[in-house]
Amino acid sequence: MASYQLYCFGESGNAYKAALMLELCKADWQPIFVNYFNGQTRTPEYRSEVNEMGEVPVLVDGARKLTQSGVILDYLAGKTGTFGAKDDDERREILRWMFFDNHKFTSYIATLRFMVSLAKTGETPVTEFLRQRFNTSLKIVDGHLAGQPFLIGKRPTIADFSLCGYMFFGAELPLPLEPYPHVLSWLERIKSLPGWKHPYDLMPREP
Ligand SMILES: N[C@@H](CCC(=O)N[C@@H](CS)C(=O)NCC(=O)O)C(=O)O
């Protein structure tokens, strides 16, 4: 058995954050497929045995089980000594971007992409609201990246892996990224990190 197990599925950008970190750290890990589209995360078994919050990702490291992508990223950075903070100021800067991500970046794009590209709801007042909110957040991130290659400075950290979780899904993203050139260059920089893989090449999908 591999050192780490990650409960995940290919379409999950939140799980991708953890999978990408594991891969870039060259960790010995294996995915455990969760059939989200068949309702597995909503079963009493999943909630009692895997994650009371009914979500992926869940990282298992021996007797330790961790949930929430931000916590998993922080744990792996500490354990592997890579992509984490070098001092207290950096630690706060990483947290600042990860909180922003969880509240105003991933939350909007994950829901928007789910509605438009996976559930195929068509355009609704909700998708219009989410698209507008995500564009506002994208503009903030684009402005920030105009001055530096990665979110907290010159090197990639877990903050980058958190915000990029949904950004590699290509045509599944229900809005163009072209108006955000600094975001596009940042994604290219992440893509060129040794070991980078697309979410669908890292995590299993429903056959
Ligand atoms: N804040 C959580 C979000 C996790 C999340 O929303 N996971 C989704 C998949 S991307 C999920 O498992 N949803 C299951 C459900 O709602 O039933 C994190 O960062 O880990």
The ligand as an SDF file (V2000), in Angstrom:
LIG
                    3D

 20 19  0  0  0  0  0  0  0  0999 V2000
  -13.6410   23.4790    1.3160 N   0  0  0  0  0  0  0  0  0  0  0  0
  -13.5330   22.1010    0.8630 C   0  0  0  0  0  0  0  0  0  0  0  0
  -14.4310   21.9160   -0.3380 C   0  0  0  0  0  0  0  0  0  0  0  0
  -14.5000   20.4590   -0.7620 C   0  0  0  0  0  0  0  0  0  0  0  0
  -15.6200   20.2080   -1.7480 C   0  0  0  0  0  0  0  0  0  0  0  0
  -16.4880   21.0550   -1.9830 O   0  0  0  0  0  0  0  0  0  0  0  0
  -15.5810   19.0170   -2.3360 N   0  0  0  0  0  0  0  0  0  0  0  0
  -16.6200   18.6430   -3.2770 C   0  0  0  0  0  0  0  0  0  0  0  0
  -15.9990   18.1060   -4.5550 C   0  0  0  0  0  0  0  0  0  0  0  0
  -15.0540   19.3340   -5.3700 S   0  0  0  0  0  0  0  0  0  0  0  0
  -17.4240   17.5060   -2.6770 C   0  0  0  0  0  0  0  0  0  0  0  0
  -16.8510   16.5260   -2.2520 O   0  0  0  0  0  0  0  0  0  0  0  0
  -18.7400   17.6410   -2.6380 N   0  0  0  0  0  0  0  0  0  0  0  0
  -19.5540   16.5580   -2.2010 C   0  0  0  0  0  0  0  0  0  0  0  0
  -20.9730   16.9020   -1.9840 C   0  0  0  0  0  0  0  0  0  0  0  0
  -21.2930   18.1030   -1.9460 O   0  0  0  0  0  0  0  0  0  0  0  0
  -21.7630   15.9610   -1.8280 O   0  0  0  0  0  0  0  0  0  0  0  0
  -12.0740   21.7820    0.5490 C   0  0  0  0  0  0  0  0  0  0  0  0
  -11.3380   22.7130    0.2150 O   0  0  0  0  0  0  0  0  0  0  0  0
  -11.6630   20.6110    0.6760 O   0  0  0  0  0  0  0  0  0  0  0  0
  1  2  1  0
  2  3  1  0
  2 18  1  0
  3  4  1  0
  4  5  1  0
  5  6  2  0
  5  7  1  0
  7  8  1  0
  8  9  1  0
  8 11  1  0
  9 10  1  0
 11 12  2  0
 11 13  1  0
 13 14  1  0
 14 15  1  0
 15 16  2  0
 15 17  1  0
 18 19  2  0
 18 20  1  0
M  END
$$$$
